[in-house]
């Protein structure tokens, strides 16, 4: 009986993953999320990638991220960084970063 009760929860959890799509021309060495409006940055999600970086056109499944609203900090190159504010991951569980998102950071 307990096994049957757990199966729907497993199916729901398996279907709820958070992913990042790098649609920019930039390769990133850091991807950090913080609850929106805070500076409580989580671990570098880029380290979850096999080469520890996020190449342009690459998709990465994020670990330890629950649905919510986040600020996203991206780092690359010679210490450059950019923050995309207010990414809503309550309904959509993937998000893109586009070159236009980085325009003010170059």
Helices and strands as residue ranges (DSSP letters): H 2-15, E 19-22, E 30-35, G 45-48, E 59-61, E 69-76, E 80-88, E 94-97, H 99-102, G 103-105
